[in-house]
Amino acid sequence: MLFLEIQDGKDAMAGKKYCDKYRQSVALTLRLTEYLHVHGDVVHGESAFSSVATCTALLEHSTYFSGLLKTADKEFPRKFCQEMVFSAQAKRGDTFMKKVHGLVKYIYDHVWNEPGSEGAPRKIIISPWNHGMSVDDHARKRWHLNETTGESETITRTVPRTQMIKSYFEAACAIDVHNHLRQDGLGME
């Protein structure tokens, strides 16, 4: 499902539901997910909606949230997770999980050493679940040129992952589909 809210301007938006208790981005997420509240449903969100505040607010409304954290890192040890968790010897696919917040229920961060190249930011997912058990590896098809034959060959790279990483990225493809529908089909940014 795709839910949209027409933006009315700064002053009008400040008077919308939930803005009295939460900042506007969190209030927007709560309004868009109201039909899920109290059912224990799961919202998988892209980085524009991901924050500790969003995860906590949805938990207060009996709704679970998991999302890729990129910049909204208030109350979150992102620098520690990105730079200090993994040593130079860390392997691609290594995962670190930490309990980071405990206002309503605990919120966990799942830091995944992917893409694994030096200097590349690790993927951080916030979620109320601590699904840190290992599951099947993530398989990535890659092509390279065989210098002997001059032909393109397919190789499969496998990257270890946990259940939380798997669950989020299996749902994330729907986020991309919705973004394409919104941007290309509806012409809305």
C-alpha positions, 0 to 999 in steps of 0.5 A: 500500500502507498499512503501519501499526505499532501503538505500544506505549508509549515504553519498548517503542518505544525497543527496536524495530529501528533505534532503536539507530542512529536517532531513533525517527521515522526508525527507524519509517520504516525499519521501515515501508519495510523491504521496499523496502530494497536495491531502489532504490525510491522513498518519497514521504513527507508532512511527518510523515516528512520530514527530512534524517535520514530521507532520509539513513537511507533512502539508507543502505538503498538507498532513495530518499525525497522529501518535503515539509519543514515543521518537521523542519529540523535540518541544513537551511537552511529559514529561508534557503530560505523567506525569503532565496532569493526576492526581492520580485520573485520570480514565482509558480512560481520554483524554487530548488534547492540541494545541502544535505547530502553524508553518503552521497549528496547531498540537494537541496532544491527550493524552489517559490514556490507559492502565491506570495503574500507571507508564505505559506511556500514549499513545500520538498521534500527529495530525493536527485535534482537534477531541476531541469529545467522541465516542463509547467506545473501547471494549477489551475482556479479560479472567479470571479464575473463582475461584469458577468453575475453568473455564475461563470466557470472560469479556469485558472492555470498555475504553472511547475514542475520535474520534482522538483516534478511527481513529488512532487505527482503521488505526494502525492495517494496520501498523501492517499488513505492518510490518509483511509483511515487516519483515516476508514475505520480510525478511526486517527489 
